[in-house]
């Protein structure tokens, strides 16, 4: 997905018009300096994602940490059928934590979660088109959402959902407050193992189950970045290659559930824990409120200082 305006080449770098807003967004996401961000955007023809990659290669970005920070507000809702063979996880967002604690907002979010389970929703669009109750009500969830916006004065969105089913083993769920939710299917072992793994996923945020599941394009992208960073060390090519291989192996383990150290015992890997219990993770999903959403953070102290300095 591209952000901002992608600038077309008009024959020279000077002809590229990079908006201040795009530079500001890149600075907020990477922590790099203004000129570094502007130059990166010029080089990337206005493509902010490519500019982030280039900045990481040069070591000027702070590992794109700010791009993943959670700043959007809202809550997660978990709902499941009685025998735990079907569960749904839904994220509903609002603008402020004040509204996230509002009873009207929470009531709407819970209705959304329950209706997602009842209708076996496979998309947000389908879910919002459904009636707000299983009775004879004519109001849809989207109409209820719009009414809520008018009542509380903030934008409200149903961002995403995951409807998970299992025919072989009961699903296990874990909700940390209302901000992190996990659904996992574990075959073998016992209920406590499944609960421990759900909590581990909530804490460690793996992207896939096995190292072999990590997409090749993601590995290639990280390898390109690692290679560019290692090349700046001035070490021989053979040493650099070993450094890159080591970092890629570490990266693959860090983003895969089986490669991670178990959160309750760092001396054992999740793969070894499962092997000992003769168990297997079949699937999992993890949501965190606001992950991947950037939200403007107001610095009122700096704003007042700027106004005072200006006169």
Secondary structure, DSSP 8 states (H G I E B T S, - for coil): ---S------SSGGG----HHHHHHHHHHH---HHHHHHHHHHTTT-HHHHHHHHHHHT-S-TTGGGG----EEEEEEEE-TTSSEEEEEEEEES-HHHHT-HHHHHHHHHHHHHHHHHT--SHHHHHTSBSSSSS---BHHHHHHHHHHHHSS--EEEEEEEEE-SSS-EEEEEETTTEEEEEEEESS-HHHHHHHHHHHHHH--SBSSGGGS-HHHHHHHHHHHHHHHHTT---HHHHHHHHHHHHHHHHHHHBGGGSEETTEEEEEHHHHHHHHT-EEEEEEEEETTTT-------HHHHHHHHHHT-
